[in-house]
Amino acid sequence: MARADWPPERLRRALRLYVLTDRGLSRGRSEVEIVRAALAGGATAIQLRWKAGPLAEARVALLAISTYDTDYLLVKADQLEQAIAVLTRAGHSVKVADADERIAVRCAWRPPNSQVRLHATFDAQVIEYDAAQDRWLVRLTGLCTTDADPAARALIEAQIGRWAYVPSEARRGLTLPLKYETLTGGIRFFYTDDPRERR
């Protein structure tokens, strides 16, 4: 639950507010003005409804990267070159992510009847971004570290090779607090097969 008197940054963490802009309702304001107002109001994500060209997309990307503490921007392939040029001229360091991008996914569980959390860091391949729920589909490819006892470690190692949807916070290195049942199969979080095939 969020409160109206919370500061915008706290609201952004507590809420998921998506803004779909529409030029027909912009009352003459530019796309940058619209996006700036949406960000000031605590928007989590912005999507342009109209096709305004690569430069307009790049200006919005530039505004977003200067507003949020983020390392990643999603740019359409046909606008990539222009967006890189605009961001570079503005002094940003830009790198195009590899198709086979890998990240570390940090997880923590509290076993039943225990006050001590278990931790594990997986190596994961980034598969796809789900914009509707602001999450990433990854495939766990290895276990980097864990402080689990042998029995729990066996459950953790059993997840290697499986698929999972992780929130965007995982890409920023934050630890994901998970229910212990995600390891035992009581709660579905790790998928044996590609979950996209279930759609």
N, C-alpha and C positions, 0 to 999 in steps of 0.2 A: 504494500500500500504506500502511496506517495502523498505528500502534503503540498498544498499550493504555495506555502511559504518557504519551501526548500529552494536553495540556490539552483540556477540552471544546470551546473555541472552534476549536482547530486540527482537532479531529476533525470538527466540523461542516463545516469547509471541505473536508475530504478525503473525507468520506462523505456519502451520501444516506440518512438513516435516517427512514423514515416510520412514524408510530405511528397505528394505527387503534384508537381506544378502544372499549370494550365495557362497558356498565354492568353486565351480568351477571357480569363478572369483576372489578368494582371493589372488592369487599369493603367496601362502605359508604362509600368515599371519594367526595368531591364531584368534579365534572368539573374544577374549578379545581385541586384537589390532584393529580389524575391528570395534567393538562397540565403543571403545575409540575414534577412528577417526571420526565416525559418530556423536558422542555426541559433539566432539570439533567443528564439522561443523554445529551444530545447530539442530540436529535431534530431533524431538518430541517423536518418538517412534521407537523401534527396534524390528524386528521380525527375528528369526533364521529360515532359510529355511531348514536346515538339522537337522537330529536327532543326536545330539552330546552326548547325555547321561545326566544324572542328574547333574553331577559335573560341566560340561561346562555351563549348564543352570544356576546353582547356582553362578558360577563365574561372569556371565553376570549380574545376579540379584544383586550381591554384588557391582559390578562396577556402576550399575545404581543408587542404593540407596546411594552411596557415592558421586554421581555427582549431583543428583537432590534433591531438598527440597520436598520430597514426603513421605507420610505415608503408601502407599499401593503398593504392588507388586503382580502381577498375576503369579502364579506358577501352572503348570499342576499337577493334583492330584497324578499321579504316581511318581512325582519328589518332592513332598512336604517335605517328611521326610529328604531327602538329602539336600534340599535347606535350611531348618530350621537349620540343623546341621552346615552347612558351615557358614551361617549368624551369628549363635550364637557364634561359635568359633571366629568370627571376631569382636565380641563385640557388635553386634546389638541386641536390644530387639525385639523379634519376637512374634507376637500373631496371631493366625489363626482367621479370621473373622467368626462370626456366620453366619449360612445360612440365618437367619432372621435379617440381619443387618439393623440398622436404623441410619439415619443422619438428620441433620437440613438443610433445604433448605431455604435460605434467598432470598427474592425477593423485588424489588422496582418498582413502577409504577408512572408515572406522568399523572394525570388526564387532560382531555382537559381544556384549558384556566386556567391552574394553574401552578405556578412555584414551588410548594411544592410537593415533592415526598411522596407517601404512601409506607409504609414498612410492610412486614409480614414475619414471620418465620414459616415454616411448619415442622411438624414431618413427615418423609418419610421413607418408607421401600425400601431398595435397592433390585431391582429385577434382573437386568442383565446388563452386560457391553457390549457396542457396540464398538468394537475395530476399525471398519472401520471409524467411525466418532468421536472417543474419547469422548464418552458420556455414561451416565448411565440412564437406565430406572428405574424410581422410582414410587411408589404409595404414594400419600399424605394421611396420616392417621390422621392428626390432625393439629390444629392451635395453635402454641405456643404463639406468640405475634403479635400484629399489632397496628399501630397508626392511622388506617383509621377511618373515620367518619362512622356513622351507615349505610349509603347507600352503601359505598364502602366496608365496612366490610361484608355486606351481599353477595356481589359478591365474595369476597375472601373466605368466609366460604363455598360458593357453590362449590369450587374446591376440598374440602375435599373428599377423596375417588376416585379422578380421578388420571390418569396416566400422566407422563410427562417424556420427555428426557431432562436431565440436563447435561451441560458440566462438565468435571472433576473438574473445578474450584469450583463447588458447594460443592464438598467433602472437599475442603480445607477451607470452611467457607466464601468464597467470595460472596458478594451480586450480584444477577443476575438482571441487568437492563432490564425490560420487557416493551413492548408496552402495553398501557392500554387496547387495543383491545383484548389482551389475556384473560382479565377478562370478557369482554362482548361477546366473541365468534367471533369477527371479524377476529382474527388471531388465527389459531389453534396451541395451545401449550399444553393445558390441554386436555386429552382425557377421554371421559366417559368410554370407553372400552379399553381393552388391545390392544395397537397399533400393537403388533406383529401379531395379527390375520388378519391384513389388508395386510400383505406381500403376 
